[in-house]
Amino acid sequence: ELIKDRPSRILRPGMVTTIEPGIYVRPAEDVPEMYWNIGIRIEDDAVVTEDGCELITRGVPVLADEIEHLMQG
């Protein structure tokens, strides 16, 4: 399959990609000031398989209390 007129690539088995959903909070009247100018992003690495993908970063803590515990080391 050929993709034209856009910077795209067809994902194929064996390729690895990063999925990076995030939220960034700007100052606003309806946002508590303690949340202004912060950002949170969770990054997952995924290997493309014949049937979809396999997340290879699932062993990394993602819950807030787990992350805080890790950072207090």
PDB file of N, CA, C and O in Angstrom:
ATOM      1  N   GLU A   1       0.850  -1.180   0.000  1.00  0.00           N
ATOM      2  CA  GLU A   1       0.000   0.000   0.000  1.00  0.00           C
ATOM      3  C   GLU A   1       0.891   1.237   0.000  1.00  0.00           C
ATOM      4  O   GLU A   1       1.831   1.323   0.790  1.00  0.00           O
ATOM      5  N   LEU A   2       0.610   2.176  -0.861  1.00  0.00           N
ATOM      6  CA  LEU A   2       1.395   3.392  -1.000  1.00  0.00           C
ATOM      7  C   LEU A   2       0.665   4.575  -0.385  1.00  0.00           C
ATOM      8  O   LEU A   2      -0.520   4.781  -0.646  1.00  0.00           O
ATOM      9  N   ILE A   3       1.360   5.346   0.424  1.00  0.00           N
ATOM     10  CA  ILE A   3       0.790   6.556   1.020  1.00  0.00           C
ATOM     11  C   ILE A   3       1.373   7.743   0.283  1.00  0.00           C
ATOM     12  O   ILE A   3       2.591   7.860   0.149  1.00  0.00           O
ATOM     13  N   LYS A   4       0.502   8.629  -0.199  1.00  0.00           N
ATOM     14  CA  LYS A   4       0.958   9.785  -0.976  1.00  0.00           C
ATOM     15  C   LYS A   4       0.624  11.089  -0.266  1.00  0.00           C
ATOM     16  O   LYS A   4      -0.337  11.168   0.500  1.00  0.00           O
ATOM     17  N   ASP A   5       1.423  12.098  -0.531  1.00  0.00           N
ATOM     18  CA  ASP A   5       1.160  13.474  -0.121  1.00  0.00           C
ATOM     19  C   ASP A   5       1.039  13.685   1.384  1.00  0.00           C
ATOM     20  O   ASP A   5       0.337  14.598   1.821  1.00  0.00           O
ATOM     21  N   ARG A   6       1.708  12.862   2.181  1.00  0.00           N
ATOM     22  CA  ARG A   6       1.744  13.096   3.618  1.00  0.00           C
ATOM     23  C   ARG A   6       2.913  12.314   4.222  1.00  0.00           C
ATOM     24  O   ARG A   6       3.293  11.258   3.717  1.00  0.00           O
ATOM     25  N   PRO A   7       3.466  12.841   5.291  1.00  0.00           N
ATOM     26  CA  PRO A   7       4.607  12.147   5.918  1.00  0.00           C
ATOM     27  C   PRO A   7       4.123  10.987   6.780  1.00  0.00           C
ATOM     28  O   PRO A   7       4.018  11.129   7.998  1.00  0.00           O
ATOM     29  N   SER A   8       3.833   9.864   6.180  1.00  0.00           N
ATOM     30  CA  SER A   8       3.305   8.710   6.907  1.00  0.00           C
ATOM     31  C   SER A   8       4.125   7.465   6.605  1.00  0.00           C
ATOM     32  O   SER A   8       4.909   7.423   5.657  1.00  0.00           O
ATOM     33  N   ARG A   9       3.923   6.469   7.429  1.00  0.00           N
ATOM     34  CA  ARG A   9       4.589   5.187   7.234  1.00  0.00           C
ATOM     35  C   ARG A   9       3.633   4.090   7.683  1.00  0.00           C
ATOM     36  O   ARG A   9       2.944   4.236   8.693  1.00  0.00           O
ATOM     37  N   ILE A  10       3.592   3.026   6.956  1.00  0.00           N
ATOM     38  CA  ILE A  10       2.784   1.873   7.329  1.00  0.00           C
ATOM     39  C   ILE A  10       3.565   1.071   8.361  1.00  0.00           C
ATOM     40  O   ILE A  10       4.715   0.696   8.131  1.00  0.00           O
ATOM     41  N   LEU A  11       2.925   0.813   9.504  1.00  0.00           N
ATOM     42  CA  LEU A  11       3.586   0.026  10.544  1.00  0.00           C
ATOM     43  C   LEU A  11       3.546  -1.446  10.174  1.00  0.00           C
ATOM     44  O   LEU A  11       2.511  -1.975   9.769  1.00  0.00           O
ATOM     45  N   ARG A  12       4.690  -2.097  10.320  1.00  0.00           N
ATOM     46  CA  ARG A  12       4.814  -3.506   9.960  1.00  0.00           C
ATOM     47  C   ARG A  12       5.363  -4.292  11.151  1.00  0.00           C
ATOM     48  O   ARG A  12       6.045  -3.723  12.004  1.00  0.00           O
ATOM     49  N   PRO A  13       5.073  -5.586  11.217  1.00  0.00           N
ATOM     50  CA  PRO A  13       5.576  -6.409  12.316  1.00  0.00           C
ATOM     51  C   PRO A  13       7.082  -6.249  12.503  1.00  0.00           C
ATOM     52  O   PRO A  13       7.852  -6.255  11.543  1.00  0.00           O
ATOM     53  N   GLY A  14       7.480  -6.106  13.766  1.00  0.00           N
ATOM     54  CA  GLY A  14       8.883  -5.923  14.105  1.00  0.00           C
ATOM     55  C   GLY A  14       9.267  -4.476  14.335  1.00  0.00           C
ATOM     56  O   GLY A  14      10.287  -4.207  14.970  1.00  0.00           O
ATOM     57  N   MET A  15       8.479  -3.540  13.838  1.00  0.00           N
ATOM     58  CA  MET A  15       8.766  -2.127  14.082  1.00  0.00           C
ATOM     59  C   MET A  15       8.399  -1.776  15.520  1.00  0.00           C
ATOM     60  O   MET A  15       7.522  -2.397  16.120  1.00  0.00           O
ATOM     61  N   VAL A  16       9.080  -0.777  16.060  1.00  0.00           N
ATOM     62  CA  VAL A  16       8.807  -0.298  17.414  1.00  0.00           C
ATOM     63  C   VAL A  16       8.422   1.165  17.325  1.00  0.00           C
ATOM     64  O   VAL A  16       9.015   1.934  16.568  1.00  0.00           O
ATOM     65  N   THR A  17       7.417   1.543  18.111  1.00  0.00           N
ATOM     66  CA  THR A  17       6.983   2.934  18.129  1.00  0.00           C
ATOM     67  C   THR A  17       6.706   3.345  19.566  1.00  0.00           C
ATOM     68  O   THR A  17       6.551   2.495  20.442  1.00  0.00           O
ATOM     69  N   THR A  18       6.645   4.640  19.804  1.00  0.00           N
ATOM     70  CA  THR A  18       6.327   5.165  21.123  1.00  0.00           C
ATOM     71  C   THR A  18       4.963   5.826  21.067  1.00  0.00           C
ATOM     72  O   THR A  18       4.654   6.574  20.139  1.00  0.00           O
ATOM     73  N   ILE A  19       4.149   5.538  22.079  1.00  0.00           N
ATOM     74  CA  ILE A  19       2.821   6.136  22.212  1.00  0.00           C
ATOM     75  C   ILE A  19       2.913   7.095  23.391  1.00  0.00           C
ATOM     76  O   ILE A  19       3.250   6.677  24.498  1.00  0.00           O
ATOM     77  N   GLU A  20       2.620   8.372  23.174  1.00  0.00           N
ATOM     78  CA  GLU A  20       2.856   9.383  24.194  1.00  0.00           C
ATOM     79  C   GLU A  20       1.638  10.275  24.431  1.00  0.00           C
ATOM     80  O   GLU A  20       1.666  11.449  24.062  1.00  0.00           O
ATOM     81  N   PRO A  21       0.574   9.753  25.033  1.00  0.00           N
ATOM     82  CA  PRO A  21      -0.538  10.645  25.352  1.00  0.00           C
ATOM     83  C   PRO A  21      -0.128  11.587  26.485  1.00  0.00           C
ATOM     84  O   PRO A  21       0.642  11.201  27.364  1.00  0.00           O
ATOM     85  N   GLY A  22      -0.633  12.802  26.467  1.00  0.00           N
ATOM     86  CA  GLY A  22      -0.284  13.747  27.518  1.00  0.00           C
ATOM     87  C   GLY A  22      -1.340  14.812  27.705  1.00  0.00           C
ATOM     88  O   GLY A  22      -2.213  15.011  26.860  1.00  0.00           O
ATOM     89  N   ILE A  23      -1.240  15.490  28.828  1.00  0.00           N
ATOM     90  CA  ILE A  23      -2.107  16.628  29.118  1.00  0.00           C
ATOM     91  C   ILE A  23      -1.235  17.736  29.692  1.00  0.00           C
ATOM     92  O   ILE A  23      -0.373  17.487  30.535  1.00  0.00           O
ATOM     93  N   TYR A  24      -1.464  18.944  29.236  1.00  0.00           N
ATOM     94  CA  TYR A  24      -0.704  20.098  29.689  1.00  0.00           C
ATOM     95  C   TYR A  24      -1.707  21.154  30.116  1.00  0.00           C
ATOM     96  O   TYR A  24      -2.615  21.497  29.359  1.00  0.00           O
ATOM     97  N   VAL A  25      -1.543  21.675  31.338  1.00  0.00           N
ATOM     98  CA  VAL A  25      -2.519  22.586  31.926  1.00  0.00           C
ATOM     99  C   VAL A  25      -1.983  24.008  31.897  1.00  0.00           C
ATOM    100  O   VAL A  25      -0.899  24.289  32.410  1.00  0.00           O
ATOM    101  N   ARG A  26      -2.750  24.891  31.296  1.00  0.00           N
ATOM    102  CA  ARG A  26      -2.393  26.305  31.261  1.00  0.00           C
ATOM    103  C   ARG A  26      -3.185  27.040  32.337  1.00  0.00           C
ATOM    104  O   ARG A  26      -4.250  26.580  32.750  1.00  0.00           O
ATOM    105  N   PRO A  27      -2.670  28.177  32.790  1.00  0.00           N
ATOM    106  CA  PRO A  27      -3.437  28.963  33.748  1.00  0.00           C
ATOM    107  C   PRO A  27      -4.780  29.365  33.144  1.00  0.00           C
ATOM    108  O   PRO A  27      -4.855  29.784  31.989  1.00  0.00           O
ATOM    109  N   ALA A  28      -5.822  29.232  33.929  1.00  0.00           N
ATOM    110  CA  ALA A  28      -7.163  29.634  33.499  1.00  0.00           C
ATOM    111  C   ALA A  28      -8.007  29.898  34.739  1.00  0.00           C
ATOM    112  O   ALA A  28      -7.745  29.365  35.817  1.00  0.00           O
ATOM    113  N   GLU A  29      -8.999  30.713  34.563  1.00  0.00           N
ATOM    114  CA  GLU A  29      -9.862  31.106  35.669  1.00  0.00           C
ATOM    115  C   GLU A  29     -10.525  29.909  36.357  1.00  0.00           C
ATOM    116  O   GLU A  29     -10.722  29.921  37.572  1.00  0.00           O
ATOM    117  N   ASP A  30     -10.862  28.897  35.597  1.00  0.00           N
ATOM    118  CA  ASP A  30     -11.568  27.745  36.156  1.00  0.00           C
ATOM    119  C   ASP A  30     -10.642  26.585  36.532  1.00  0.00           C
ATOM    120  O   ASP A  30     -11.114  25.475  36.777  1.00  0.00           O
ATOM    121  N   VAL A  31      -9.315  26.836  36.579  1.00  0.00           N
ATOM    122  CA  VAL A  31      -8.334  25.812  36.938  1.00  0.00           C
ATOM    123  C   VAL A  31      -7.645  26.242  38.231  1.00  0.00           C
ATOM    124  O   VAL A  31      -7.126  27.356  38.300  1.00  0.00           O
ATOM    125  N   PRO A  32      -7.626  25.388  39.257  1.00  0.00           N
ATOM    126  CA  PRO A  32      -6.915  25.745  40.488  1.00  0.00           C
ATOM    127  C   PRO A  32      -5.449  26.078  40.199  1.00  0.00           C
ATOM    128  O   PRO A  32      -4.795  25.395  39.412  1.00  0.00           O
ATOM    129  N   GLU A  33      -4.950  27.115  40.831  1.00  0.00           N
ATOM    130  CA  GLU A  33      -3.596  27.605  40.551  1.00  0.00           C
ATOM    131  C   GLU A  33      -2.525  26.537  40.771  1.00  0.00           C
ATOM    132  O   GLU A  33      -1.489  26.561  40.107  1.00  0.00           O
ATOM    133  N   MET A  34      -2.763  25.598  41.697  1.00  0.00           N
ATOM    134  CA  MET A  34      -1.759  24.560  41.962  1.00  0.00           C
ATOM    135  C   MET A  34      -1.512  23.665  40.743  1.00  0.00           C
ATOM    136  O   MET A  34      -0.508  22.955  40.693  1.00  0.00           O
ATOM    137  N   TYR A  35      -2.428  23.692  39.752  1.00  0.00           N
ATOM    138  CA  TYR A  35      -2.270  22.868  38.551  1.00  0.00           C
ATOM    139  C   TYR A  35      -1.779  23.656  37.335  1.00  0.00           C
ATOM    140  O   TYR A  35      -1.585  23.076  36.266  1.00  0.00           O
ATOM    141  N   TRP A  36      -1.579  24.950  37.480  1.00  0.00           N
ATOM    142  CA  TRP A  36      -1.127  25.759  36.355  1.00  0.00           C
ATOM    143  C   TRP A  36       0.274  25.320  35.909  1.00  0.00           C
ATOM    144  O   TRP A  36       1.129  24.974  36.724  1.00  0.00           O
ATOM    145  N   ASN A  37       0.472  25.347  34.614  1.00  0.00           N
ATOM    146  CA  ASN A  37       1.792  25.122  34.004  1.00  0.00           C
ATOM    147  C   ASN A  37       2.414  23.768  34.331  1.00  0.00           C
ATOM    148  O   ASN A  37       3.634  23.657  34.458  1.00  0.00           O
ATOM    149  N   ILE A  38       1.579  22.743  34.468  1.00  0.00           N
ATOM    150  CA  ILE A  38       2.137  21.416  34.658  1.00  0.00           C
ATOM    151  C   ILE A  38       1.765  20.549  33.458  1.00  0.00           C
ATOM    152  O   ILE A  38       0.834  20.853  32.712  1.00  0.00           O
ATOM    153  N   GLY A  39       2.494  19.497  33.298  1.00  0.00           N
ATOM    154  CA  GLY A  39       2.195  18.549  32.231  1.00  0.00           C
ATOM    155  C   GLY A  39       2.435  17.139  32.711  1.00  0.00           C
ATOM    156  O   GLY A  39       3.313  16.885  33.536  1.00  0.00           O
ATOM    157  N   ILE A  40       1.655  16.240  32.192  1.00  0.00           N
ATOM    158  CA  ILE A  40       1.813  14.828  32.519  1.00  0.00           C
ATOM    159  C   ILE A  40       1.775  14.066  31.206  1.00  0.00           C
ATOM    160  O   ILE A  40       0.877  14.263  30.387  1.00  0.00           O
ATOM    161  N   ARG A  41       2.742  13.209  31.016  1.00  0.00           N
ATOM    162  CA  ARG A  41       2.768  12.386  29.802  1.00  0.00           C
ATOM    163  C   ARG A  41       3.159  10.977  30.189  1.00  0.00           C
ATOM    164  O   ARG A  41       4.103  10.769  30.952  1.00  0.00           O
ATOM    165  N   ILE A  42       2.437  10.022  29.665  1.00  0.00           N
ATOM    166  CA  ILE A  42       2.767   8.623  29.871  1.00  0.00           C
ATOM    167  C   ILE A  42       3.288   8.088  28.545  1.00  0.00           C
ATOM    168  O   ILE A  42       2.629   8.205  27.512  1.00  0.00           O
ATOM    169  N   GLU A  43       4.450   7.513  28.588  1.00  0.00           N
ATOM    170  CA  GLU A  43       5.053   6.989  27.367  1.00  0.00           C
ATOM    171  C   GLU A  43       5.060   5.467  27.409  1.00  0.00           C
ATOM    172  O   GLU A  43       5.477   4.862  28.397  1.00  0.00           O
ATOM    173  N   ASP A  44       4.606   4.871  26.350  1.00  0.00           N
ATOM    174  CA  ASP A  44       4.661   3.421  26.195  1.00  0.00           C
ATOM    175  C   ASP A  44       5.409   3.095  24.915  1.00  0.00           C
ATOM    176  O   ASP A  44       5.202   3.739  23.886  1.00  0.00           O
ATOM    177  N   ASP A  45       6.272   2.105  24.978  1.00  0.00           N
ATOM    178  CA  ASP A  45       6.925   1.592  23.779  1.00  0.00           C
ATOM    179  C   ASP A  45       6.154   0.357  23.343  1.00  0.00           C
ATOM    180  O   ASP A  45       5.796  -0.484  24.167  1.00  0.00           O
ATOM    181  N   ALA A  46       5.902   0.254  22.055  1.00  0.00           N
ATOM    182  CA  ALA A  46       5.119  -0.862  21.529  1.00  0.00           C
ATOM    183  C   ALA A  46       5.829  -1.481  20.337  1.00  0.00           C
ATOM    184  O   ALA A  46       6.356  -0.780  19.472  1.00  0.00           O
ATOM    185  N   VAL A  47       5.833  -2.805  20.308  1.00  0.00           N
ATOM    186  CA  VAL A  47       6.351  -3.556  19.172  1.00  0.00           C
ATOM    187  C   VAL A  47       5.149  -3.961  18.320  1.00  0.00           C
ATOM    188  O   VAL A  47       4.187  -4.535  18.830  1.00  0.00           O
ATOM    189  N   VAL A  48       5.206  -3.662  17.033  1.00  0.00           N
ATOM    190  CA  VAL A  48       4.143  -4.054  16.120  1.00  0.00           C
ATOM    191  C   VAL A  48       4.255  -5.563  15.878  1.00  0.00           C
ATOM    192  O   VAL A  48       5.334  -6.077  15.583  1.00  0.00           O
ATOM    193  N   THR A  49       3.121  -6.263  16.007  1.00  0.00           N
ATOM    194  CA  THR A  49       3.088  -7.708  15.793  1.00  0.00           C
ATOM    195  C   THR A  49       2.153  -8.022  14.625  1.00  0.00           C
ATOM    196  O   THR A  49       1.511  -7.126  14.077  1.00  0.00           O
ATOM    197  N   GLU A  50       2.084  -9.263  14.260  1.00  0.00           N
ATOM    198  CA  GLU A  50       1.165  -9.678  13.185  1.00  0.00           C
ATOM    199  C   GLU A  50      -0.291  -9.393  13.549  1.00  0.00           C
ATOM    200  O   GLU A  50      -1.121  -9.132  12.678  1.00  0.00           O
ATOM    201  N   ASP A  51      -0.592  -9.446  14.870  1.00  0.00           N
ATOM    202  CA  ASP A  51      -1.976  -9.303  15.332  1.00  0.00           C
ATOM    203  C   ASP A  51      -2.294  -7.951  15.956  1.00  0.00           C
ATOM    204  O   ASP A  51      -3.424  -7.743  16.397  1.00  0.00           O
ATOM    205  N   GLY A  52      -1.363  -7.046  16.007  1.00  0.00           N
ATOM    206  CA  GLY A  52      -1.605  -5.745  16.645  1.00  0.00           C
ATOM    207  C   GLY A  52      -0.309  -5.183  17.191  1.00  0.00           C
ATOM    208  O   GLY A  52       0.592  -4.815  16.437  1.00  0.00           O
ATOM    209  N   CYS A  53      -0.224  -5.121  18.535  1.00  0.00           N
ATOM    210  CA  CYS A  53       1.009  -4.642  19.141  1.00  0.00           C
ATOM    211  C   CYS A  53       1.172  -5.252  20.522  1.00  0.00           C
ATOM    212  O   CYS A  53       0.223  -5.758  21.120  1.00  0.00           O
ATOM    213  N   GLU A  54       2.406  -5.190  21.011  1.00  0.00           N
ATOM    214  CA  GLU A  54       2.738  -5.649  22.356  1.00  0.00           C
ATOM    215  C   GLU A  54       3.415  -4.489  23.069  1.00  0.00           C
ATOM    216  O   GLU A  54       4.447  -3.993  22.617  1.00  0.00           O
ATOM    217  N   LEU A  55       2.835  -4.057  24.183  1.00  0.00           N
ATOM    218  CA  LEU A  55       3.444  -2.990  24.966  1.00  0.00           C
ATOM    219  C   LEU A  55       4.607  -3.579  25.748  1.00  0.00           C
ATOM    220  O   LEU A  55       4.443  -4.554  26.482  1.00  0.00           O
ATOM    221  N   ILE A  56       5.778  -2.984  25.586  1.00  0.00           N
ATOM    222  CA  ILE A  56       6.968  -3.534  26.241  1.00  0.00           C
ATOM    223  C   ILE A  56       7.390  -2.716  27.460  1.00  0.00           C
ATOM    224  O   ILE A  56       8.445  -2.977  28.040  1.00  0.00           O
ATOM    225  N   THR A  57       6.590  -1.742  27.853  1.00  0.00           N
ATOM    226  CA  THR A  57       6.914  -0.911  29.014  1.00  0.00           C
ATOM    227  C   THR A  57       5.879  -1.070  30.120  1.00  0.00           C
ATOM    228  O   THR A  57       5.738  -0.175  30.953  1.00  0.00           O
ATOM    229  N   ARG A  58       5.170  -2.158  30.152  1.00  0.00           N
ATOM    230  CA  ARG A  58       4.124  -2.344  31.157  1.00  0.00           C
ATOM    231  C   ARG A  58       4.679  -2.610  32.547  1.00  0.00           C
ATOM    232  O   ARG A  58       3.924  -2.533  33.517  1.00  0.00           O
ATOM    233  N   GLY A  59       5.938  -2.913  32.686  1.00  0.00           N
ATOM    234  CA  GLY A  59       6.513  -3.142  34.002  1.00  0.00           C
ATOM    235  C   GLY A  59       6.872  -1.858  34.728  1.00  0.00           C
ATOM    236  O   GLY A  59       7.284  -1.896  35.887  1.00  0.00           O
ATOM    237  N   VAL A  60       6.723  -0.731  34.066  1.00  0.00           N
ATOM    238  CA  VAL A  60       7.069   0.571  34.632  1.00  0.00           C
ATOM    239  C   VAL A  60       5.879   1.097  35.428  1.00  0.00           C
ATOM    240  O   VAL A  60       4.750   1.037  34.941  1.00  0.00           O
ATOM    241  N   PRO A  61       6.102   1.617  36.654  1.00  0.00           N
ATOM    242  CA  PRO A  61       4.991   2.150  37.440  1.00  0.00           C
ATOM    243  C   PRO A  61       4.272   3.292  36.714  1.00  0.00           C
ATOM    244  O   PRO A  61       4.910   4.145  36.097  1.00  0.00           O
ATOM    245  N   VAL A  62       2.935   3.299  36.796  1.00  0.00           N
ATOM    246  CA  VAL A  62       2.159   4.379  36.174  1.00  0.00           C
ATOM    247  C   VAL A  62       1.178   5.025  37.151  1.00  0.00           C
ATOM    248  O   VAL A  62       0.669   6.113  36.881  1.00  0.00           O
ATOM    249  N   LEU A  63       0.910   4.379  38.265  1.00  0.00           N
ATOM    250  CA  LEU A  63       0.024   4.970  39.263  1.00  0.00           C
ATOM    251  C   LEU A  63       0.798   6.011  40.076  1.00  0.00           C
ATOM    252  O   LEU A  63       1.980   5.828  40.366  1.00  0.00           O
ATOM    253  N   ALA A  64       0.122   7.103  40.438  1.00  0.00           N
ATOM    254  CA  ALA A  64       0.780   8.218  41.132  1.00  0.00           C
ATOM    255  C   ALA A  64       1.509   7.764  42.391  1.00  0.00           C
ATOM    256  O   ALA A  64       2.653   8.162  42.608  1.00  0.00           O
ATOM    257  N   ASP A  65       0.873   6.939  43.227  1.00  0.00           N
ATOM    258  CA  ASP A  65       1.535   6.522  44.462  1.00  0.00           C
ATOM    259  C   ASP A  65       2.748   5.638  44.189  1.00  0.00           C
ATOM    260  O   ASP A  65       3.726   5.690  44.935  1.00  0.00           O
ATOM    261  N   GLU A  66       2.700   4.830  43.135  1.00  0.00           N
ATOM    262  CA  GLU A  66       3.853   4.002  42.766  1.00  0.00           C
ATOM    263  C   GLU A  66       5.015   4.869  42.290  1.00  0.00           C
ATOM    264  O   GLU A  66       6.167   4.616  42.643  1.00  0.00           O
ATOM    265  N   ILE A  67       4.716   5.879  41.499  1.00  0.00           N
ATOM    266  CA  ILE A  67       5.752   6.781  40.998  1.00  0.00           C
ATOM    267  C   ILE A  67       6.359   7.563  42.139  1.00  0.00           C
ATOM    268  O   ILE A  67       7.580   7.698  42.216  1.00  0.00           O
ATOM    269  N   GLU A  68       5.520   8.087  43.038  1.00  0.00           N
ATOM    270  CA  GLU A  68       6.034   8.846  44.184  1.00  0.00           C
ATOM    271  C   GLU A  68       6.931   7.973  45.059  1.00  0.00           C
ATOM    272  O   GLU A  68       7.972   8.430  45.531  1.00  0.00           O
ATOM    273  N   HIS A  69       6.533   6.725  45.275  1.00  0.00           N
ATOM    274  CA  HIS A  69       7.345   5.797  46.070  1.00  0.00           C
ATOM    275  C   HIS A  69       8.697   5.556  45.390  1.00  0.00           C
ATOM    276  O   HIS A  69       9.736   5.547  46.051  1.00  0.00           O
ATOM    277  N   LEU A  70       8.678   5.365  44.089  1.00  0.00           N
ATOM    278  CA  LEU A  70       9.918   5.160  43.334  1.00  0.00           C
ATOM    279  C   LEU A  70      10.825   6.384  43.427  1.00  0.00           C
ATOM    280  O   LEU A  70      12.037   6.245  43.589  1.00  0.00           O
ATOM    281  N   MET A  71      10.250   7.579  43.326  1.00  0.00           N
ATOM    282  CA  MET A  71      11.047   8.810  43.354  1.00  0.00           C
ATOM    283  C   MET A  71      11.642   9.070  44.736  1.00  0.00           C
ATOM    284  O   MET A  71      12.682   9.721  44.845  1.00  0.00           O
ATOM    285  N   GLN A  72      11.001   8.574  45.786  1.00  0.00           N
ATOM    286  CA  GLN A  72      11.529   8.763  47.146  1.00  0.00           C
ATOM    287  C   GLN A  72      12.686   7.812  47.438  1.00  0.00           C
ATOM    288  O   GLN A  72      13.457   8.012  48.377  1.00  0.00           O
ATOM    289  N   GLY A  73      12.788   6.763  46.604  1.00  0.00           N
ATOM    290  CA  GLY A  73      13.844   5.787  46.594  1.00  0.00           C
ATOM    291  C   GLY A  73      14.457   5.462  47.885  1.00  0.00           C
ATOM    292  O   GLY A  73      15.367   4.635  47.946  1.00  0.00           O
TER     293      GLY A  73
END
